[in-house]
Amino acid sequence: MPRAGREAGVRERGLPDPFERFVAYAGQRLSEDPHLWASTLYDELLELGYDRSYPTMTRQLRDRGLRPACEQCKPAKGRAVAVIEHPPGEETQWDWVELPDPPEAWGWGKTAHLLVGALSHSGRWRGVLCESEEQPFLIDGLDRVARALGGLTKEWRFDRMSTVVSPNTGKVSASFAAVAKHYGVAVRPCPPRRGNRKGVVEKANHVAAQRFWRTLPDDVTVEEAQARLDKWCSTRGDVRLRATADGRATVGTLAKAEPLAPMPGPFPAVLTLTRVVSAQALVSFRGNRYSVPPELHGATVSVSVRLGGAHLDIATEPGPGRGSPLPTVIARHTLAPAGAGATVRDHGHVTALEQAALAASTGARPHRGKERRPPSPAALAHAATLRAEPPDATSAAVIDLSRYAAAAHGRNTLTPPSPATWPESSKETNHQ
């Protein structure tokens, strides 16, 4: 007979279960988010001290039934797909990812934009957070991601985004043709309704949304979030194993072996952003702050940066109507490294700000709300004069309310009032 609490045929564990102390955390995370990836949960458990393998963790999740079933979601039916061969150094796939609910401190509204680029052969990918999907931001993101990937492939593949090709014809736009010529790449748009043609970057989009964006805290800046993404790509994404003809190799090893062309200088596009001047007469841009004249605090200005340039221009906003003043450059500063947290001030702006602050400040004690302040002798003298003066008889207005009552009598009835109720003035008028 088995002992109480024992099951026949099941051996009792001799050592304590190493996953036992992580059960509460894993169960709480999965109850809050049933769709949380197991690999994302594994990343979190490693930081908390879990020292077992990923398959061991997933087996513990299954055996303990920690992931609740989601009745609202149903798996999509599978479909046949073809495997496309991608030679080394041949193609880079690009795509935008719209990420909802960015931190409010970013000031980006309801959506952040992530430009993802992936090497089709090795699977290495990188991403850049952008405020907009307009063409200058796209060009800036292409340059930054391509440098992070290590160089240029022969072709760039896009879906039919309007900033690159015409959605109807698939022809490259004239403005982006100059960009492709600058970097020496051929633009290859995807065929219509063939989203799986760029499956490498689509999978990278899925990973970025689930393993990076889903767990991003609310108190990080844009630069800190970008650093988190870069670190994850280098420490987690590049160590994935891929099957090759010679065995298995990591994504990073395959990417280093790809013949990529060197990067030229950035394409000279101009980024223009709208900013509000702070109370300290500073304008924020990419983790740094730049000064403007103090009289512009609270005003809306535009910040312009030419890619590859060393300066930043701050200009006034143009007027709303025709004939309004044109935008005027009010400050030019040397660009500080992105995310450095530097405050770049012009000496003239500092002096003007100090003078404005001193002029606005006084040494007088501020008034207190519960202070007793009776009328002064001067006010009492004026009051005595007013009491001694007789009222002006010509300005007095005598109002007889009975005349208004007589005129309003009977207006809310269906039958007209009798002449006996008319006012005396009305009787005289009708008699005449």
C-alpha positions in Angstrom: 0.0 0.0 0.0 1.4 3.4 -0.9 1.8 6.1 1.8 -0.7 8.8 2.1 -0.1 11.5 -0.5 1.9 9.2 -2.8 0.9 7.8 -6.2 1.8 4.2 -7.1 4.4 4.0 -9.8 5.6 7.6 -9.4 9.1 8.0 -7.9 9.4 10.7 -5.2 11.9 13.4 -6.1 15.0 13.3 -4.0 16.3 16.9 -4.6 14.2 20.0 -4.4 12.6 21.2 -7.7 14.7 24.2 -9.0 11.6 25.6 -10.8 9.4 25.6 -7.7 10.4 29.1 -6.5 9.7 30.5 -10.0 6.2 29.0 -10.3 4.4 32.0 -8.7 6.1 34.5 -11.0 5.6 32.5 -14.1 2.0 31.8 -13.3 1.3 35.5 -12.6 2.9 36.6 -15.8 1.0 34.0 -17.9 -2.3 34.8 -16.2 -1.8 38.5 -17.0 -0.8 37.8 -20.6 -1.8 34.3 -21.9 0.0 35.1 -25.2 3.3 35.9 -23.6 6.0 34.0 -25.5 7.8 31.3 -23.6 11.1 32.6 -24.9 10.3 36.1 -23.5 9.4 34.6 -20.1 12.7 32.6 -20.2 14.6 35.9 -20.7 12.9 37.3 -17.6 13.6 34.2 -15.5 17.3 34.2 -16.5 17.6 37.7 -15.0 15.9 36.4 -11.8 18.4 33.6 -11.3 16.9 30.7 -13.2 19.8 28.4 -14.3 18.1 25.6 -16.3 17.6 25.3 -20.0 14.8 26.6 -22.1 13.2 23.1 -22.9 13.2 22.4 -19.1 11.3 25.6 -18.5 8.7 24.9 -21.2 8.2 21.3 -19.9 7.6 22.8 -16.4 5.0 25.1 -17.9 3.2 22.3 -19.6 3.3 19.9 -16.7 2.0 22.4 -14.3 -0.6 23.9 -16.6 0.6 27.4 -16.0 -0.6 28.9 -19.3 -4.3 29.5 -19.3 -6.3 28.7 -22.5 -7.6 31.8 -24.4 -11.0 31.0 -25.8 -11.2 34.2 -27.8 -8.3 33.3 -30.0 -8.3 30.5 -32.5 -5.3 29.4 -34.5 -5.3 30.3 -38.2 -5.4 27.5 -40.7 -2.1 26.6 -42.4 -1.3 27.1 -46.0 1.3 25.8 -48.4 4.4 28.0 -48.7 7.5 27.7 -50.9 11.0 28.0 -49.5 12.9 30.8 -51.4 16.7 30.5 -51.6 18.6 33.6 -50.6 22.3 33.7 -51.6 24.7 35.4 -49.1 24.9 39.2 -49.6 22.0 39.2 -52.1 19.0 40.8 -50.4 17.9 42.9 -47.4 14.2 42.9 -46.5 12.6 46.1 -45.0 9.3 46.7 -43.3 7.6 49.1 -40.9 6.1 47.9 -37.6 3.4 50.1 -36.0 3.8 49.8 -32.2 0.8 51.0 -30.2 0.8 53.0 -26.9 4.3 54.4 -26.6 5.3 55.9 -23.3 3.6 59.3 -22.9 6.9 61.0 -22.1 8.0 60.4 -25.7 5.4 62.7 -27.0 4.8 60.5 -30.1 1.0 60.2 -29.7 -0.7 56.8 -30.0 1.8 55.0 -32.2 5.5 54.5 -32.5 7.2 53.3 -35.7 9.9 50.7 -35.9 11.8 50.2 -39.2 13.2 46.7 -39.3 15.8 45.4 -41.8 16.8 41.8 -42.1 19.5 40.0 -44.1 17.6 37.3 -46.0 20.4 34.7 -46.0 21.6 34.8 -42.4 18.4 36.1 -40.7 20.3 38.9 -38.8 18.0 41.8 -38.2 18.1 45.3 -36.6 15.5 48.0 -36.0 15.3 51.7 -35.4 12.6 53.6 -33.6 11.2 56.5 -35.6 8.6 59.2 -34.9 7.1 59.0 -38.4 7.1 56.9 -41.6 7.7 59.9 -43.9 10.5 59.5 -46.4 13.2 61.5 -44.5 12.7 59.3 -41.5 12.7 56.2 -43.7 16.0 57.3 -45.3 17.5 57.9 -41.9 16.4 54.5 -40.6 17.7 52.7 -43.7 21.1 54.2 -43.2 21.3 53.4 -39.4 20.0 49.9 -39.8 22.3 49.1 -42.7 25.3 50.3 -40.7 24.1 48.1 -37.8 23.8 45.1 -40.1 27.4 45.6 -41.3 27.0 46.9 -44.8 24.9 46.8 -48.0 23.5 43.9 -50.0 22.8 44.0 -53.7 19.1 44.4 -53.4 16.6 46.0 -51.0 13.1 44.4 -50.9 10.1 46.5 -49.8 6.4 46.0 -49.8 4.5 48.6 -51.8 5.0 51.5 -49.4 4.2 54.8 -51.0 7.5 56.4 -49.9 9.4 53.9 -52.0 7.3 52.8 -54.9 4.0 53.5 -56.5 1.4 51.2 -54.8 -0.5 50.8 -58.1 2.3 50.3 -60.6 5.2 49.1 -58.4 7.6 51.6 -60.0 10.2 53.3 -57.9 9.4 56.9 -57.1 11.8 59.6 -58.4 12.6 60.8 -55.0 13.6 57.4 -53.7 15.5 56.5 -56.9 18.1 59.0 -55.9 18.5 57.3 -52.6 18.9 53.8 -54.2 21.5 55.3 -56.6 23.4 56.9 -53.7 23.7 53.5 -51.8 24.2 51.5 -55.0 21.3 49.0 -54.4 18.5 47.7 -56.6 15.0 48.2 -55.3 12.8 45.1 -55.5 9.1 45.6 -54.6 7.0 42.6 -53.4 4.3 41.3 -55.8 0.8 42.5 -55.0 -0.8 40.5 -52.1 2.3 38.4 -51.5 3.3 39.4 -48.0 5.1 36.1 -47.3 7.6 37.0 -50.1 9.6 38.8 -47.3 9.0 36.3 -44.6 12.4 36.9 -42.9 11.6 40.4 -42.0 8.0 39.5 -41.1 9.2 37.1 -38.5 11.6 39.7 -37.2 8.6 42.1 -36.9 6.8 39.5 -34.8 9.8 38.9 -32.5 10.3 42.7 -32.1 6.7 43.2 -31.1 6.5 40.3 -28.7 10.0 40.1 -27.1 10.9 43.8 -27.1 7.9 46.1 -27.2 5.5 43.9 -25.2 7.6 44.1 -22.0 9.0 47.7 -22.5 8.6 49.7 -19.2 6.8 53.0 -19.2 9.7 55.0 -17.7 12.3 54.6 -20.4 13.3 57.2 -22.9 13.5 56.7 -26.7 17.3 56.4 -26.5 17.1 53.8 -23.7 14.5 51.8 -25.6 16.7 51.8 -28.7 19.7 50.6 -26.6 17.5 47.8 -25.2 16.6 46.7 -28.7 20.2 46.8 -29.9 21.4 44.8 -26.9 18.7 42.2 -27.4 19.5 41.8 -31.1 23.2 41.3 -30.4 22.9 39.1 -27.3 19.8 37.1 -28.2 19.0 37.4 -31.8 22.5 36.8 -33.2 23.0 33.6 -31.1 20.1 31.7 -32.7 21.2 28.5 -34.5 20.5 28.0 -38.1 20.8 24.8 -40.2 23.4 25.0 -42.9 25.0 22.6 -45.4 28.0 22.2 -43.1 25.9 21.8 -39.9 24.5 24.3 -37.5 25.8 27.8 -37.1 24.7 30.9 -35.3 23.0 33.8 -37.1 25.9 36.1 -36.1 28.5 33.7 -37.7 26.5 33.5 -40.9 26.1 37.3 -41.1 29.8 37.9 -40.7 30.5 35.6 -43.7 28.1 37.5 -46.0 29.8 39.6 -48.6 28.4 43.1 -47.8 29.4 46.3 -49.6 30.8 49.1 -47.4 28.5 52.0 -46.5 28.9 55.4 -48.1 28.1 58.6 -46.3 24.4 59.2 -45.3 22.1 60.4 -48.0 21.7 64.2 -47.5 18.0 64.2 -46.6 16.6 66.7 -44.1 14.8 65.7 -41.0 12.2 68.3 -39.8 10.5 67.9 -36.5 8.1 70.1 -34.4 9.0 70.9 -30.8 7.7 73.1 -28.0 10.3 75.3 -26.2 10.6 74.5 -22.5 10.4 77.1 -19.7 14.3 77.1 -19.6 14.3 78.1 -23.3 15.5 74.6 -24.4 14.5 72.4 -27.3 14.8 68.6 -27.0 16.2 66.4 -29.9 17.4 62.8 -29.6 18.3 62.8 -26.0 19.9 66.3 -25.9 18.7 69.8 -25.3 19.6 72.9 -27.3 19.0 76.6 -26.3 16.9 79.3 -28.0 16.3 83.0 -27.1 14.3 83.1 -23.8 11.4 85.1 -25.3 10.4 81.9 -27.2 9.6 79.8 -24.1 6.3 77.9 -24.7 6.4 78.6 -28.5 6.3 75.9 -31.2 9.5 75.7 -33.3 10.8 73.4 -36.0 14.1 71.5 -35.7 15.9 70.6 -39.0 18.9 68.3 -39.3 20.6 67.2 -42.5 21.7 63.6 -42.4 25.4 63.4 -42.1 25.7 67.0 -41.1 27.3 68.4 -37.9 24.7 71.1 -37.1 21.2 71.5 -36.0 18.9 74.4 -37.0 16.0 75.7 -35.0 13.5 77.9 -36.8 10.2 79.6 -36.1 7.0 78.0 -37.4 5.4 79.7 -40.5 2.2 81.6 -40.1 -1.2 80.0 -40.8 -2.3 82.1 -43.7 -1.0 83.6 -46.9 1.2 86.6 -46.3 2.2 85.4 -42.9 5.9 85.6 -42.0 8.2 82.9 -43.3 10.1 80.6 -40.9 13.3 82.2 -39.7 16.3 80.3 -38.3 16.8 81.5 -34.8 19.5 79.2 -33.5 22.2 76.9 -34.9 24.1 74.4 -32.7 26.7 71.7 -33.1 25.0 68.3 -32.8 25.8 66.3 -29.7 25.9 62.5 -29.8 22.4 61.0 -29.7 21.4 60.0 -26.2 24.3 61.8 -24.5 22.0 63.9 -22.3 24.0 67.0 -23.1 22.7 70.6 -22.8 24.1 72.8 -25.6 23.7 76.5 -24.9 24.7 79.6 -26.8 26.5 82.2 -24.7 24.1 84.9 -25.9 21.1 82.8 -25.0 22.5 82.2 -21.5 23.0 85.9 -20.9 19.6 86.8 -22.2 17.9 84.1 -20.1 19.6 85.4 -16.9 18.6 89.0 -17.6 15.0 87.9 -18.3 14.9 85.8 -15.1 16.3 88.7 -13.0 13.9 91.2 -14.5 10.9 89.0 -13.7 11.9 88.3 -10.1 11.3 90.8 -7.3 12.4 91.0 -3.6 8.9 91.7 -2.3 7.3 89.2 0.0 4.3 87.5 -1.8 0.8 88.2 -0.4 -0.7 85.7 2.0 -4.2 84.5 1.6 -5.2 84.9 5.3 -3.8 88.4 5.8 -5.9 91.1 7.5 -5.9 94.3 5.4 -8.7 96.8 6.4 -9.5 99.9 4.3 -6.7 102.5 4.4 -7.2 106.1 5.5 -7.3 107.2 1.9 -10.1 104.7 1.2 -12.0 105.8 4.3 -11.8 109.5 3.1 -13.2 108.6 -0.3 -16.0 106.7 1.5 -16.9 109.7 3.7 -17.0 112.0 0.6 -19.4 109.6 -1.1 -21.7 109.5 2.0 -21.8 113.3 2.2 -22.8 113.9 -1.5 -26.6 113.8 -2.2 -27.7 111.4 -4.9 -28.2 112.9 -8.4 -32.0 113.2 -8.9 -31.7 113.4 -12.7 -30.0 110.0 -12.9 -32.5 108.2 -10.7 -34.8 106.0 -12.7 -38.3 105.2 -11.4 -39.6 102.0 -12.7 -43.3 101.1 -12.3 -43.6 97.3 -12.4 -47.4 97.4 -12.5 -47.3 98.6 -16.1 -45.2 95.5 -17.0 -47.6 93.3 -15.2 -50.6 94.7 -17.0 -48.9 94.4 -20.4 -47.9 90.7 -19.7 -51.3 89.8 -18.4 -53.1 87.2 -20.5 -50.3 86.6 -23.0 -50.1 82.9 -22.2 -53.9 82.3 -22.7 -55.7 81.4 -25.9 -58.3 84.1 -25.5 -57.4 87.8 -25.7 -57.7 89.8 -22.5 -60.8 92.0 -22.1 -60.5 95.8 -22.5 -61.1 96.2 -18.8 -57.7 94.7 -18.1 -55.8 96.9 -20.7 -53.4 99.5 -19.4 -54.7 103.1 -19.4 -52.2 104.1 -22.1 -53.5 101.3 -24.4 -57.1 102.3 -23.9 -56.3 105.9 -24.9 -54.5 104.7 -28.0 -57.3 102.4 -29.2 -59.9 105.1 -28.5 -58.0 107.5 -30.7 
